[in-house]
Amino acid sequence: MPRARTGFVRRRKHKKVLKMTKGQWGTRGRLFKRSNEAMLKSLFYAYRDRRQRRRQLRRLWIVRINAAARINGLSYSRFMYGLKQAGVEMDRKVMADLAVRDAVAFSKLAEVSQAHQ
């Protein structure tokens, strides 16, 4: 029985990896072994950093809400506590947007929060 060669299966795998690492510097975009390492690392970084982006955005929203709350005479924690007591269910992304774009609406939220301390 003749020996079966890997042939097209291996070539297909190599082409897929090399296509993903196209544009990388030096051998990371040319040689399969280096490309495979680079691809695995880049996929790991992409997965990790998608989660880090969510963390960083939440931190940014909290900073913006805190700054706007302090303008209205409240700390961030007091502001959020008052909103929770008032039953206001608004996420931080929307509140941060209000703090930046619509100061009047945010000050009304601050009034509601202060009323329910």
DSSP file (Angstrom, degrees, kcal/mol; ACC not computed):
  #  RESIDUE AA STRUCTURE BP1 BP2  ACC     N-H-->O    O-->H-N    N-H-->O    O-->H-N    TCO  KAPPA ALPHA  PHI   PSI    X-CA   Y-CA   Z-CA
    1    1 A M              0   0    0      0, 0.0     3,-0.1     0, 0.0     2,-0.0   0.000 360.0 360.0 360.0 132.2    0.0    0.0    0.0
    2    2 A P        -     0   0    0      0, 0.0     2,-0.3     0, 0.0     0, 0.0  -0.294 360.0-100.1 -70.1 152.9    1.4    3.4   -1.0
    3    3 A R        -     0   0    0      1,-0.1     2,-0.5    -2,-0.0     0, 0.0  -0.515  32.7-130.8 -72.7 133.6    2.4    5.9    1.7
    4    4 A A        -     0   0    0     -2,-0.3     2,-0.2    -3,-0.1    -1,-0.1  -0.743  22.1-151.1 -86.4 127.0   -0.2    8.6    2.3
    5    5 A R        -     0   0    0     -2,-0.5     3,-0.2     1,-0.1    -1,-0.0  -0.633  19.6-126.8 -96.6 157.3    1.3   12.1    2.3
    6    6 A T    >>  +     0   0    0     -2,-0.2     3,-1.6     1,-0.2     4,-0.7   0.875  61.1 141.4 -70.5 -37.3   -0.1   15.1    4.2
    7    7 A G  H 3>  +     0   0    0      1,-0.3     4,-2.0     2,-0.2     3,-0.2   0.010  66.1  14.5  42.6-114.3   -0.1   17.1    1.0
    8    8 A F  H 3> S+     0   0    0      1,-0.2     4,-2.4     2,-0.2    -1,-0.3   0.773 121.9  60.0 -71.7 -28.3   -3.1   19.4    0.6
    9    9 A V  H <> S+     0   0    0     -3,-1.6     4,-2.0     2,-0.2    -1,-0.2   0.944 110.5  41.8 -64.0 -47.8   -4.3   19.2    4.2
   10   10 A R  H  X S+     0   0    0     -4,-0.7     4,-2.9     1,-0.2     5,-0.2   0.915 114.0  52.3 -65.6 -42.6   -1.0   20.6    5.5
   11   11 A R  H  X S+     0   0    0     -4,-2.0     4,-2.7     1,-0.2    -1,-0.2   0.901 108.7  51.0 -60.7 -40.7   -0.8   23.2    2.7
   12   12 A R  H  X S+     0   0    0     -4,-2.4     4,-1.9     2,-0.2    -1,-0.2   0.914 111.9  46.9 -63.5 -42.4   -4.3   24.4    3.5
   13   13 A K  H  X S+     0   0    0     -4,-2.0     4,-2.2     2,-0.2    -2,-0.2   0.925 113.6  48.3 -64.1 -45.2   -3.5   24.8    7.2
   14   14 A H  H  X S+     0   0    0     -4,-2.9     4,-2.8     1,-0.2     5,-0.2   0.914 110.7  50.4 -63.0 -43.1   -0.2   26.6    6.4
   15   15 A K  H  X S+     0   0    0     -4,-2.7     4,-2.1    -5,-0.2    -1,-0.2   0.890 109.1  52.3 -62.9 -38.9   -1.9   29.0    4.0
   16   16 A K  H  X S+     0   0    0     -4,-1.9     4,-1.7    -5,-0.2    -1,-0.2   0.929 113.0  43.5 -62.4 -46.3   -4.6   29.8    6.5
   17   17 A V  H  X S+     0   0    0     -4,-2.2     4,-1.6     1,-0.2    -2,-0.2   0.926 114.1  49.7 -66.5 -45.0   -2.0   30.7    9.2
   18   18 A L  H  < S+     0   0    0     -4,-2.8    -1,-0.2     1,-0.2    -2,-0.2   0.843 108.8  53.5 -64.7 -32.8    0.2   32.6    6.8
   19   19 A K  H >< S+     0   0    0     -4,-2.1     3,-0.9    -5,-0.2    -1,-0.2   0.889 107.8  50.9 -66.9 -38.4   -2.9   34.6    5.6
   20   20 A M  H 3< S+     0   0    0     -4,-1.7    -2,-0.2     1,-0.2    -1,-0.2   0.814 114.4  43.2 -68.6 -29.9   -3.7   35.5    9.2
   21   21 A T  T >< S+     0   0    0     -4,-1.6     3,-2.1    -5,-0.1    -1,-0.2   0.253  80.4 136.1-101.9  13.0   -0.2   36.8    9.8
   22   22 A K  T <   +     0   0    0     -3,-0.9     3,-0.1     1,-0.3     8,-0.1  -0.384  69.8  27.9 -60.8 133.7    0.2   38.6    6.6
   23   23 A G  T 3  S+     0   0    0      1,-0.4    -1,-0.3     6,-0.1     6,-0.1   0.321  87.8 132.1  95.5  -8.1    1.8   42.0    7.2
   24   24 A Q    <   -     0   0    0     -3,-2.1    -1,-0.4     1,-0.1     5,-0.3  -0.395  66.3 -90.5 -74.0 159.5    3.7   41.0   10.3
   25   25 A W  S >  S-     0   0    0      3,-0.1     3,-1.5    -3,-0.1     5,-0.1  -0.454  76.2 -34.1 -76.4 137.5    7.4   41.9   10.6
   26   26 A G  G >  S-     0   0    0      1,-0.3     3,-1.4    -2,-0.2     4,-0.2  -0.198 125.2  -7.3  61.8-136.2   10.1   39.6    9.3
   27   27 A T  G >> S+     0   0    0      1,-0.3     4,-2.1     2,-0.2     3,-0.9   0.643 117.5  81.9 -73.8 -12.9    9.7   35.9    9.5
   28   28 A R  G <4 S+     0   0    0     -3,-1.5    -1,-0.3     1,-0.3    -2,-0.2   0.724 102.7  35.7 -63.9 -18.9    6.5   36.2   11.6
   29   29 A G  G <4 S+     0   0    0     -3,-1.4    -1,-0.3    -5,-0.3    -2,-0.2   0.427 125.9  37.9-110.1  -0.8    4.7   36.8    8.3
   30   30 A R  T <4 S+     0   0    0     -3,-0.9     2,-0.4    -4,-0.2    -2,-0.2   0.770  99.5  64.0-118.5 -43.4    6.7   34.3    6.1
   31   31 A L  S  X S-     0   0    0     -4,-2.1     4,-2.8     1,-0.1     5,-0.2  -0.714  70.4-138.1 -93.9 137.0    7.7   31.2    7.9
   32   32 A F  H  > S+     0   0    0     -2,-0.4     4,-3.1     1,-0.2     5,-0.2   0.919 100.0  49.7 -59.3 -47.3    4.9   28.8    9.1
   33   33 A K  H  > S+     0   0    0      1,-0.2     4,-1.8     2,-0.2    -1,-0.2   0.934 117.0  40.1 -61.5 -47.4    6.4   28.0   12.5
   34   34 A R  H  > S+     0   0    0      1,-0.2     4,-2.4     2,-0.2    -1,-0.2   0.878 116.0  52.7 -67.4 -37.2    7.0   31.7   13.4
   35   35 A S  H  X S+     0   0    0     -4,-2.8     4,-2.9    -8,-0.3    -2,-0.2   0.896 106.7  52.1 -64.9 -39.8    3.7   32.7   11.9
   36   36 A N  H  X S+     0   0    0     -4,-3.1     4,-2.5    -5,-0.2    -1,-0.2   0.913 110.8  47.4 -63.9 -42.6    1.9   30.1   13.9
   37   37 A E  H  X S+     0   0    0     -4,-1.8     4,-2.3    -5,-0.2    -2,-0.2   0.931 114.0  47.6 -61.9 -45.4    3.4   31.4   17.2
   38   38 A A  H  X S+     0   0    0     -4,-2.4     4,-2.6     1,-0.2    -2,-0.2   0.896 111.9  50.3 -63.8 -40.5    2.6   34.9   16.2
   39   39 A M  H  X S+     0   0    0     -4,-2.9     4,-2.5     2,-0.2     5,-0.2   0.930 110.8  48.1 -64.7 -46.1   -1.0   34.0   15.3
   40   40 A L  H  X S+     0   0    0     -4,-2.5     4,-2.0     1,-0.2    -1,-0.2   0.911 113.9  47.6 -61.6 -41.9   -1.6   32.2   18.6
   41   41 A K  H  X S+     0   0    0     -4,-2.3     4,-2.6     1,-0.2    -1,-0.2   0.915 111.9  49.3 -65.2 -43.0   -0.2   35.1   20.6
   42   42 A S  H  X S+     0   0    0     -4,-2.6     4,-2.4     1,-0.2    -2,-0.2   0.882 110.4  50.4 -67.1 -36.9   -2.2   37.6   18.7
   43   43 A L  H  X S+     0   0    0     -4,-2.5     4,-2.2     2,-0.2    -1,-0.2   0.891 111.1  49.9 -65.9 -38.2   -5.4   35.7   19.2
   44   44 A F  H  X S+     0   0    0     -4,-2.0     4,-2.6    -5,-0.2    -2,-0.2   0.931 111.6  47.9 -63.5 -45.6   -4.7   35.4   22.9
   45   45 A Y  H  X S+     0   0    0     -4,-2.6     4,-3.0     1,-0.2     5,-0.2   0.905 110.7  51.6 -62.0 -41.5   -4.0   39.2   23.1
   46   46 A A  H  X S+     0   0    0     -4,-2.4     4,-1.4     2,-0.2    -1,-0.2   0.919 111.9  46.2 -62.8 -43.4   -7.2   39.9   21.2
   47   47 A Y  H  X S+     0   0    0     -4,-2.2     4,-1.0     2,-0.2    -2,-0.2   0.937 116.2  45.2 -63.2 -47.3   -9.3   37.7   23.5
   48   48 A R  H  X S+     0   0    0     -4,-2.6     4,-1.8     1,-0.2     3,-0.4   0.912 112.7  50.0 -63.0 -43.8   -7.7   39.3   26.6
   49   49 A D  H  X S+     0   0    0     -4,-3.0     4,-2.3     1,-0.2    -1,-0.2   0.714  98.8  64.6 -76.8 -19.8   -8.0   42.8   25.5
   50   50 A R  H  X S+     0   0    0     -4,-1.4     4,-1.2    -5,-0.2    -1,-0.2   0.901 108.8  42.8 -63.1 -38.5  -11.6   42.6   24.6
   51   51 A R  H  X S+     0   0    0     -4,-1.0     4,-1.8    -3,-0.4    -2,-0.2   0.886 112.5  52.4 -72.8 -39.3  -12.2   42.0   28.3
   52   52 A Q  H  X S+     0   0    0     -4,-1.8     4,-2.8     1,-0.2     5,-0.2   0.863 104.0  57.8 -64.8 -34.8   -9.8   44.8   29.3
   53   53 A R  H  X S+     0   0    0     -4,-2.3     4,-2.4     1,-0.2    -1,-0.2   0.907 105.3  50.3 -61.7 -41.2  -11.6   47.2   27.0
   54   54 A R  H  X S+     0   0    0     -4,-1.2     4,-2.1     2,-0.2    -1,-0.2   0.912 111.8  48.4 -63.1 -41.6  -14.8   46.6   28.9
   55   55 A R  H  X S+     0   0    0     -4,-1.8     4,-2.2     1,-0.2    -2,-0.2   0.929 112.4  48.0 -62.0 -45.6  -13.0   47.2   32.2
   56   56 A Q  H  X S+     0   0    0     -4,-2.8     4,-2.2     1,-0.2    -2,-0.2   0.875 110.5  51.0 -67.0 -37.6  -11.4   50.4   30.9
   57   57 A L  H  X S+     0   0    0     -4,-2.4     4,-2.6     2,-0.2    -1,-0.2   0.911 109.0  51.0 -65.8 -41.0  -14.7   51.8   29.5
   58   58 A R  H  X S+     0   0    0     -4,-2.1     4,-2.3     1,-0.2    -2,-0.2   0.915 110.0  50.5 -62.2 -41.3  -16.4   51.1   32.8
   59   59 A R  H  X S+     0   0    0     -4,-2.2     4,-2.2     1,-0.2    -1,-0.2   0.909 110.5  49.8 -61.0 -42.0  -13.6   53.0   34.7
   60   60 A L  H  X S+     0   0    0     -4,-2.2     4,-2.3     2,-0.2    -2,-0.2   0.922 109.8  50.4 -62.8 -44.7  -14.0   55.9   32.2
   61   61 A W  H  X S+     0   0    0     -4,-2.6     4,-2.7     1,-0.2     5,-0.2   0.915 110.3  50.0 -59.9 -43.3  -17.7   56.1   32.8
   62   62 A I  H  X S+     0   0    0     -4,-2.3     4,-2.6     1,-0.2    -1,-0.2   0.899 109.5  51.3 -64.5 -40.4  -17.3   56.1   36.5
   63   63 A V  H  X S+     0   0    0     -4,-2.2     4,-2.3     2,-0.2    -1,-0.2   0.921 112.5  46.3 -61.3 -44.0  -14.7   58.9   36.3
   64   64 A R  H  X S+     0   0    0     -4,-2.3     4,-2.2     2,-0.2    -2,-0.2   0.911 113.3  48.0 -66.7 -42.6  -17.1   61.0   34.2
   65   65 A I  H  X S+     0   0    0     -4,-2.7     4,-2.7     1,-0.2    -2,-0.2   0.920 111.8  51.0 -63.9 -42.9  -20.1   60.3   36.4
   66   66 A N  H  X S+     0   0    0     -4,-2.6     4,-2.4     2,-0.2    -2,-0.2   0.915 109.6  49.7 -60.4 -44.9  -18.0   61.2   39.5
   67   67 A A  H  X S+     0   0    0     -4,-2.3     4,-1.4     1,-0.2    -1,-0.2   0.924 114.7  43.8 -61.5 -44.9  -16.9   64.5   38.0
   68   68 A A  H  X S+     0   0    0     -4,-2.2     4,-1.2     1,-0.2    -2,-0.2   0.870 112.5  52.7 -69.6 -36.0  -20.4   65.5   37.1
   69   69 A A  H  <>S+     0   0    0     -4,-2.7     5,-2.5     1,-0.2     3,-0.3   0.901 107.1  52.2 -65.7 -40.3  -21.8   64.4   40.5
   70   70 A R  H ><5S+     0   0    0     -4,-2.4     3,-1.3     1,-0.2    -1,-0.2   0.833 103.7  57.1 -67.1 -31.8  -19.2   66.5   42.3
   71   71 A I  H 3<5S+     0   0    0     -4,-1.4    -1,-0.2     1,-0.3    -2,-0.2   0.859 108.7  48.2 -62.4 -34.1  -20.2   69.5   40.3
   72   72 A N  T 3<5S-     0   0    0     -4,-1.2    -1,-0.3    -3,-0.3    -2,-0.2   0.236 127.8-100.3 -92.3  12.8  -23.7   68.9   41.6
   73   73 A G  T < 5S+     0   0    0     -3,-1.3     2,-0.3     1,-0.3    -3,-0.2   0.729  87.0 105.5  82.1  23.5  -22.5   68.5   45.2
   74   74 A L      < -     0   0    0     -5,-2.5    -1,-0.3    -8,-0.1    -2,-0.2  -0.947  63.6-126.5-130.8 152.6  -22.4   64.7   45.5
   75   75 A S     >  -     0   0    0     -2,-0.3     4,-2.5     1,-0.1     5,-0.2  -0.525  35.8-106.8 -85.9 167.0  -19.8   62.1   45.6
   76   76 A Y  H  > S+     0   0    0      1,-0.2     4,-2.7     2,-0.2     5,-0.2   0.931 119.5  48.1 -59.5 -46.8  -20.0   59.1   43.1
   77   77 A S  H  > S+     0   0    0      1,-0.2     4,-2.4     2,-0.2    -1,-0.2   0.906 113.5  46.6 -66.0 -41.0  -21.0   56.6   45.8
   78   78 A R  H  > S+     0   0    0      2,-0.2     4,-2.5     1,-0.2    -1,-0.2   0.904 112.8  51.4 -64.4 -41.5  -23.7   59.0   47.3
   79   79 A F  H  X S+     0   0    0     -4,-2.5     4,-1.9     2,-0.2    -2,-0.2   0.940 113.4  43.0 -60.2 -49.2  -25.0   59.7   43.8
   80   80 A M  H  X S+     0   0    0     -4,-2.7     4,-2.3     2,-0.2    -2,-0.2   0.882 112.9  53.2 -66.8 -38.3  -25.3   56.0   42.9
   81   81 A Y  H  X S+     0   0    0     -4,-2.4     4,-2.4    -5,-0.2    -1,-0.2   0.930 109.1  49.0 -62.4 -45.4  -26.8   55.1   46.3
   82   82 A G  H  X S+     0   0    0     -4,-2.5     4,-2.0     1,-0.2    -1,-0.2   0.891 110.9  49.8 -61.9 -40.2  -29.5   57.8   45.9
   83   83 A L  H  X>S+     0   0    0     -4,-1.9     5,-2.5     2,-0.2     4,-0.8   0.894 110.3  50.5 -66.0 -38.9  -30.4   56.6   42.4
   84   84 A K  H ><5S+     0   0    0     -4,-2.3     3,-0.7     1,-0.2    -2,-0.2   0.915 111.1  48.4 -64.4 -42.0  -30.6   53.0   43.7
   85   85 A Q  H 3<5S+     0   0    0     -4,-2.4    -1,-0.2     1,-0.2    -2,-0.2   0.848 110.5  52.1 -65.1 -34.1  -32.9   54.1   46.5
   86   86 A A  H 3<5S-     0   0    0     -4,-2.0    -1,-0.2    -5,-0.2    -2,-0.2   0.616 114.5-118.7 -77.7 -12.2  -35.0   56.1   44.0
   87   87 A G  T <<5 +     0   0    0     -4,-0.8     2,-0.7    -3,-0.7    -3,-0.2   0.723  56.9 157.1  81.3  21.7  -35.4   53.0   41.8
   88   88 A V      < -     0   0    0     -5,-2.5     2,-0.9    -6,-0.2    -1,-0.3  -0.727  24.3-165.9 -82.9 118.0  -33.7   54.6   38.8
   89   89 A E        +     0   0    0     -2,-0.7     2,-0.4    -3,-0.1    -1,-0.1  -0.773  31.8 138.2-108.8  87.6  -32.3   51.8   36.6
   90   90 A M        -     0   0    0     -2,-0.9    -2,-0.0     3,-0.0     2,-0.0  -0.997  48.0-124.0-130.6 132.6  -29.9   53.5   34.2
   91   91 A D     >  -     0   0    0     -2,-0.4     4,-2.1     1,-0.1     3,-0.3  -0.301  23.7-111.9 -77.9 163.6  -26.6   52.0   33.3
   92   92 A R  H  > S+     0   0    0      1,-0.2     4,-2.7     2,-0.2     5,-0.2   0.797 112.8  61.8 -65.4 -30.4  -23.3   53.8   33.7
   93   93 A K  H  > S+     0   0    0      2,-0.2     4,-1.8     1,-0.2    -1,-0.2   0.935 108.5  41.9 -61.6 -46.0  -22.7   54.2   30.0
   94   94 A V  H  > S+     0   0    0     -3,-0.3     4,-2.5     2,-0.2    -2,-0.2   0.902 114.6  51.3 -69.4 -41.1  -25.9   56.3   29.6
   95   95 A M  H  X S+     0   0    0     -4,-2.1     4,-2.6     1,-0.2    -2,-0.2   0.907 109.6  49.9 -63.0 -40.6  -25.2   58.3   32.7
   96   96 A A  H  X S+     0   0    0     -4,-2.7     4,-1.8     2,-0.2    -1,-0.2   0.882 110.0  51.3 -64.5 -37.8  -21.7   59.1   31.6
   97   97 A D  H  X S+     0   0    0     -4,-1.8     4,-3.0    -5,-0.2     5,-0.4   0.912 110.9  48.1 -64.7 -42.7  -23.0   60.2   28.2
   98   98 A L  H  X S+     0   0    0     -4,-2.5     4,-2.3     1,-0.2     8,-0.3   0.913 108.6  54.9 -62.1 -42.4  -25.5   62.4   30.0
   99   99 A A  H  < S+     0   0    0     -4,-2.6    -1,-0.2     1,-0.2    -2,-0.2   0.866 117.0  36.2 -59.9 -37.1  -22.8   63.9   32.1
  100  100 A V  H  < S+     0   0    0     -4,-1.8     3,-0.2    -5,-0.1    -2,-0.2   0.904 130.8  26.1 -82.8 -43.9  -20.7   64.8   29.1
  101  101 A R  H  < S+     0   0    0     -4,-3.0     2,-0.4     1,-0.2    -3,-0.2   0.795 126.8  31.6 -96.2 -31.0  -23.5   65.9   26.6
  102  102 A D     X  +     0   0    0     -4,-2.3     4,-1.8    -5,-0.4    -1,-0.2  -0.737  54.2 171.3-136.2  85.7  -26.4   67.1   28.7
  103  103 A A  H  > S+     0   0    0     -2,-0.4     4,-2.2    -3,-0.2     5,-0.1   0.812  79.6  58.3 -65.8 -31.3  -25.5   68.6   32.0
  104  104 A V  H  > S+     0   0    0      2,-0.2     4,-1.6     1,-0.2    -1,-0.2   0.932 107.5  45.8 -65.5 -46.0  -29.1   69.8   32.7
  105  105 A A  H  > S+     0   0    0      1,-0.2     4,-1.8     2,-0.2    -1,-0.2   0.888 112.5  51.5 -64.2 -38.7  -30.5   66.3   32.5
  106  106 A F  H  X S+     0   0    0     -4,-1.8     4,-2.2    -8,-0.3    -1,-0.2   0.884 106.0  54.3 -66.7 -37.1  -27.7   65.0   34.7
  107  107 A S  H  X S+     0   0    0     -4,-2.2     4,-2.0     1,-0.2    -1,-0.2   0.847 105.7  53.5 -66.4 -31.6  -28.4   67.7   37.3
  108  108 A K  H  X S+     0   0    0     -4,-1.6     4,-2.3     2,-0.2    -1,-0.2   0.899 108.0  50.4 -66.2 -39.7  -32.0   66.5   37.4
  109  109 A L  H  X S+     0   0    0     -4,-1.8     4,-2.4     1,-0.2    -2,-0.2   0.901 108.9  52.1 -61.1 -40.2  -30.7   63.0   38.1
  110  110 A A  H  X S+     0   0    0     -4,-2.2     4,-2.6     2,-0.2    -2,-0.2   0.878 107.7  51.7 -64.4 -37.7  -28.6   64.4   40.9
  111  111 A E  H  X S+     0   0    0     -4,-2.0     4,-2.2     2,-0.2    -1,-0.2   0.922 110.0  48.8 -63.8 -44.3  -31.6   66.1   42.4
  112  112 A V  H  X S+     0   0    0     -4,-2.3     4,-1.0     1,-0.2    -2,-0.2   0.908 112.5  49.0 -60.6 -42.3  -33.5   62.8   42.3
  113  113 A S  H >< S+     0   0    0     -4,-2.4     3,-0.5     1,-0.2    -2,-0.2   0.915 111.0  48.9 -64.0 -43.7  -30.5   61.1   44.0
  114  114 A Q  H >< S+     0   0    0     -4,-2.6     3,-1.2     1,-0.2    -1,-0.2   0.859 106.6  56.9 -66.0 -35.1  -30.3   63.8   46.7
  115  115 A A  H 3< S+     0   0    0     -4,-2.2    -1,-0.2     1,-0.3    -2,-0.2   0.770 108.5  47.4 -67.1 -25.7  -34.0   63.6   47.4
  116  116 A H  T <<        0   0    0     -4,-1.0    -1,-0.3    -3,-0.5    -2,-0.2   0.019 360.0 360.0-107.2  27.0  -33.7   59.8   48.2
  117  117 A Q    <         0   0    0     -3,-1.2    -1,-0.2   -32,-0.1    -2,-0.1   0.494 360.0 360.0 -74.0 360.0  -30.6   59.9   50.4
